Amino acid sequence: MKAFNSIFLFLGLSSLTFAAAPTGRYKTIHDQMKALEAGHPQVAKVFSIGTNDDGVELYALRISTAPQEMDKSKIGQLMVATHHGNEGGSTQLAMEFSKDLVRRYESKALWKENLNQMEFTILPVLNVSGYNNNARHEHGQDPNRDYPGPCTPNGWGKLKSIRSLISFVETRSFAGSVTAHGYVGNVTYPWGFYTDNNKSFDNNKYHEIFRKVAEVNSYSYGNSGDAIYPANGCYEDFIYWKHGSWSLLLELLNGSQSDVADTVPAMAKFYDLIDSTPSAKNQFEANCTNHRGPNLRIE
Ligand SMILES: [Zn+2]
């Protein structure tokens, strides 16, 4: 038994030793996250959702009235930024949204709009090596084409970062999800893949919510397949199709400081307007269609 215990202890220590520390631009963001946690430990906590192919932890902020542990009785809200490493404006949006959220949790706003009932998880950088190298892809793959969907049942999850996120979103329910990209200047909703009917059963409801969100920062809005070109295997369709989360694809206009500052309250508006539970009408029952020609979507 002693020998077995020693082996397990050794393996445990080894896995700790092999976790790669944040480096480069990612370290700067991780440092900012830790500083936010250190300044506001009652409402902010840094934790890892899992690792990527390089053994680097993917750090997220949990912001709630009890951030130390996940509380599944609260309304889950998710924000994922930097699928594409060359869209640094999305990273800034996630950080500025986090800071504003902390400010609201520590103000009277906490008692408005169900904020005190919500638990936010914010992942500023999903594609770490891409972010450090200012590159769209991660290990030669487009991370936002690596998800399962109704028209892409096979071949997904080539990247460990994506598999980690897919596993994480199974750990609790998320009423809402924002995924941040650049640079178009719009907010869009599912479906965005190749189909003969991209109107979901929630299309009218999405349209009404997004009209009000887009008013805040004067972006355009609509169905993502119509507004940006279709693409298969995207996160924003996956999270709605698989989990019913009300899904917003944000394309920042240019990622400038003022663009980010104008967009933070628009995202707050989205989380405020959606239902407190995921959609139950997220089934896809139209037909998949084949994509021909060049991939025109660089979102
Ligand atoms: Zn992108």
Residues whose N, C-alpha, C, O or C-beta is under 5 A from the ligand:
A	BS01	ZN	H84 E87 H181 G182 E299
